[in-house]
């Protein structure tokens, strides 16, 4: 590399590894699918690809005058595409829920941080790392508190009735309190009828009131609310 000293190479790759590793450490502490080593390797790899793209083809003669054109920046461009395959491996589907989207996003950002460090754009790499760490920790706590405060309360309601009893009064009482029933299951046993429903309350403070109202219904033996 005629335009870059060994010290510069070590510095750029080292900065990429340190910044990517700090994000990977946060993922490791939260026991996510991709942790410290994965993020560090992605950052270092992206930095090296960028260095190769910018300086690895300096000895080649290319251009319009030679009749041979070459665009070394395509090497760095393919990092964005290639990291998508690695990020997809961190996404896991469990039933109706999907896990790993945030980790896949951090891998994508870490690749960008590695490219910035490899290009010598240290300020951009550092600022991005700080913003990512803020988004993964303090912002997550704030988001959770805000969402819990304004999002309707969701929970599982279990009601035990006598055998053969109608579930209509239970549903009517839920409707009277403005709840939304997403899923309803009725199971008949020898000595009881069980009604299980996934419901959304317009206000989380209504849960005790709903449980008390259902408990007062004729024939209701037991009511349980699981947030």
C-alpha positions as CSV (number, residue, x, y, z in Angstrom):
1,X,0.0,0.0,0.0
2,X,2.1,2.9,-1.2
3,X,-0.1,5.7,0.2
4,X,-0.8,4.2,3.7
5,X,1.8,3.2,6.4
6,X,1.6,0.1,8.5
7,X,0.8,2.3,11.5
8,X,-2.2,3.8,9.7
9,X,-3.4,0.3,8.8
10,X,-3.1,-0.9,12.4
11,X,-4.8,2.2,13.7
12,X,-7.8,2.0,11.3
13,X,-8.4,-1.7,11.8
14,X,-7.9,-1.3,15.6
15,X,-10.4,1.5,15.8
16,X,-12.9,-0.5,13.8
17,X,-12.4,-3.5,16.1
18,X,-12.7,-1.4,19.3
19,X,-15.9,0.4,18.2
20,X,-17.5,-2.7,16.8
21,X,-16.5,-4.7,19.8
22,X,-18.2,-2.2,22.2
23,X,-21.5,-2.7,20.4
24,X,-21.0,-6.4,20.4
25,X,-20.3,-6.4,24.1
26,X,-23.7,-4.8,24.7
27,X,-25.3,-7.5,22.7
28,X,-23.3,-10.2,24.5
29,X,-24.4,-8.9,27.9
30,X,-28.0,-9.1,26.8
31,X,-27.4,-12.7,25.6
32,X,-28.3,-12.0,21.9
33,X,-27.7,-14.2,18.9
34,X,-24.7,-12.3,17.7
35,X,-22.3,-11.1,20.4
36,X,-18.9,-9.6,20.9
37,X,-16.9,-11.8,18.6
38,X,-19.4,-11.6,15.7
39,X,-19.6,-7.8,15.8
40,X,-15.9,-7.4,16.2
41,X,-15.2,-9.6,13.2
42,X,-17.8,-7.8,11.1
43,X,-16.3,-4.4,11.9
44,X,-12.7,-5.5,11.3
45,X,-13.7,-7.3,8.1
46,X,-15.5,-4.2,6.8
47,X,-12.5,-2.0,7.6
48,X,-10.2,-4.4,5.7
49,X,-12.5,-4.6,2.7
50,X,-12.5,-0.8,2.6
51,X,-8.7,-0.6,2.8
52,X,-8.4,-3.1,0.0
53,X,-10.9,-1.3,-2.0
54,X,-9.2,2.1,-1.6
55,X,-5.5,1.0,-1.7
56,X,-5.2,-2.6,-2.8
57,X,-5.4,-1.8,-6.5
58,X,-2.9,1.1,-6.7
59,X,-0.4,-1.0,-8.7
60,X,-2.9,-1.8,-11.4
61,X,-2.9,0.3,-14.6
62,X,-6.5,1.1,-15.5
63,X,-8.4,4.0,-17.0
64,X,-9.9,5.2,-20.3
65,X,-6.5,5.6,-21.8
66,X,-5.5,2.0,-21.2
67,X,-8.7,0.6,-22.5
68,X,-9.2,-1.2,-19.2
69,X,-11.6,0.3,-16.6
70,X,-11.7,-0.8,-13.0
71,X,-13.8,0.5,-10.1
72,X,-12.3,-0.5,-6.8
73,X,-15.1,1.1,-4.8
74,X,-17.4,-1.8,-5.8
75,X,-15.5,-3.9,-3.3
76,X,-16.7,-1.7,-0.4
77,X,-20.2,-1.4,-2.0
78,X,-20.7,-5.2,-1.8
79,X,-20.2,-5.1,2.0
80,X,-23.7,-3.6,2.4
81,X,-25.1,-6.4,0.3
82,X,-23.1,-9.1,1.9
83,X,-23.9,-8.1,5.5
84,X,-27.6,-8.7,4.8
85,X,-27.0,-12.5,4.7
86,X,-25.3,-12.4,8.0
87,X,-28.0,-10.3,9.6
88,X,-30.7,-12.6,8.3
89,X,-29.0,-15.4,10.3
90,X,-29.5,-13.5,13.5
91,X,-33.3,-13.2,13.0
92,X,-35.3,-16.0,14.6
93,X,-39.0,-16.7,14.4
94,X,-40.7,-18.1,17.5
95,X,-44.3,-18.8,16.8
96,X,-45.9,-15.5,15.9
97,X,-43.1,-13.4,17.3
98,X,-39.8,-12.5,15.6
99,X,-36.5,-12.0,17.5
100,X,-33.1,-10.7,16.4
101,X,-34.2,-7.7,14.3
102,X,-32.3,-5.3,16.5
103,X,-29.2,-7.5,16.5
104,X,-29.4,-7.8,12.7
105,X,-29.6,-4.0,12.5
106,X,-26.5,-3.6,14.8
107,X,-24.5,-5.9,12.5
108,X,-25.5,-3.7,9.6
109,X,-24.5,-0.5,11.4
110,X,-21.2,-2.2,12.6
111,X,-20.3,-2.8,9.0
112,X,-20.8,0.9,8.3
113,X,-18.7,1.8,11.3
114,X,-15.9,-0.5,10.1
115,X,-16.1,1.0,6.6
116,X,-15.8,4.5,8.1
117,X,-12.9,3.5,10.3
118,X,-11.2,1.8,7.3
119,X,-11.6,5.0,5.3
120,X,-10.1,7.1,8.1
121,X,-13.4,8.8,8.9
122,X,-12.9,8.4,12.7
123,X,-15.3,11.1,13.8
124,X,-18.2,9.6,11.9
125,X,-17.4,6.1,13.3
126,X,-17.2,7.3,16.9
127,X,-20.4,9.4,16.7
128,X,-22.3,6.5,15.2
129,X,-21.0,4.1,17.8
130,X,-22.1,6.4,20.6
131,X,-25.6,6.8,19.1
132,X,-26.0,3.1,18.6
133,X,-25.1,2.4,22.3
134,X,-27.5,5.1,23.4
135,X,-30.2,3.5,21.3
136,X,-29.5,0.0,22.6
137,X,-29.5,1.0,26.3
138,X,-30.9,4.3,27.6
139,X,-33.3,4.8,24.7
140,X,-34.6,1.3,25.1
141,X,-35.5,2.0,28.8
142,X,-37.2,5.3,27.9
143,X,-39.1,3.6,25.0
144,X,-40.4,0.9,27.3
145,X,-41.6,3.3,29.9
146,X,-43.4,5.5,27.3
147,X,-45.0,2.6,25.5
148,X,-46.2,0.9,28.7
149,X,-47.7,4.2,29.8
150,X,-49.7,4.8,26.5
151,X,-50.2,1.3,25.1
152,X,-53.4,-0.5,26.0
153,X,-52.9,-3.2,28.6
154,X,-52.8,-6.7,27.2
155,X,-53.3,-9.8,29.2
156,X,-54.7,-13.3,29.5
157,X,-58.0,-13.7,31.3
158,X,-59.1,-17.1,32.7
159,X,-62.7,-17.6,33.9
160,X,-64.0,-20.8,35.5
161,X,-67.7,-21.6,35.1
162,X,-70.0,-24.5,36.0
163,X,-70.3,-27.3,33.5
164,X,-72.5,-26.2,30.5
165,X,-72.7,-22.6,31.6
166,X,-72.9,-20.0,28.9
167,X,-69.9,-17.7,28.3
168,X,-72.2,-14.9,27.0
169,X,-72.4,-13.0,30.3
170,X,-68.6,-13.0,30.5
171,X,-68.3,-11.6,27.0
172,X,-71.0,-9.0,27.7
173,X,-69.2,-7.8,30.8
174,X,-66.0,-7.5,28.9
175,X,-67.7,-5.5,26.2
176,X,-69.3,-3.3,28.8
177,X,-65.8,-2.3,30.0
178,X,-64.6,-1.5,26.5
179,X,-62.2,-4.4,26.2
180,X,-61.2,-6.0,22.9
181,X,-61.0,-9.8,22.8
182,X,-58.4,-11.0,20.4
183,X,-58.6,-14.7,21.1
184,X,-61.2,-16.8,22.9
185,X,-60.9,-20.5,24.0
186,X,-63.6,-22.5,25.7
187,X,-62.8,-25.9,27.2
188,X,-65.3,-28.2,28.7
189,X,-64.4,-30.5,31.5
190,X,-66.3,-33.0,33.6
191,X,-66.8,-30.6,36.5
192,X,-66.2,-27.2,34.9
193,X,-66.2,-25.0,31.8
194,X,-63.0,-22.9,31.3
195,X,-63.0,-19.7,29.3
196,X,-59.6,-18.2,28.3
197,X,-59.4,-15.0,26.5
198,X,-56.6,-12.7,25.3
199,X,-57.9,-9.2,25.8
200,X,-56.8,-5.5,25.5
201,X,-57.9,-3.0,28.1
202,X,-58.1,0.7,27.1
203,X,-56.5,1.5,30.5
204,X,-54.2,-0.8,32.5
205,X,-55.8,0.5,35.7
206,X,-59.1,-1.2,34.7
207,X,-57.8,-4.8,35.2
208,X,-58.8,-5.0,38.9
209,X,-62.2,-3.6,38.1
210,X,-62.8,-6.1,35.3
211,X,-61.7,-9.0,37.5
212,X,-64.1,-7.8,40.3
213,X,-67.0,-7.4,37.9
214,X,-66.5,-10.8,36.4
215,X,-66.2,-12.4,39.9
216,X,-69.6,-10.9,40.8
217,X,-71.4,-12.6,37.8
218,X,-73.7,-15.4,38.8
219,X,-72.1,-18.8,38.5
220,X,-68.5,-17.6,38.1
221,X,-66.2,-19.7,40.3
222,X,-62.8,-18.2,39.6
223,X,-61.3,-15.3,37.7
224,X,-57.6,-14.9,37.0
225,X,-55.8,-12.1,35.2
226,X,-52.3,-12.6,33.8
227,X,-50.6,-9.5,32.3
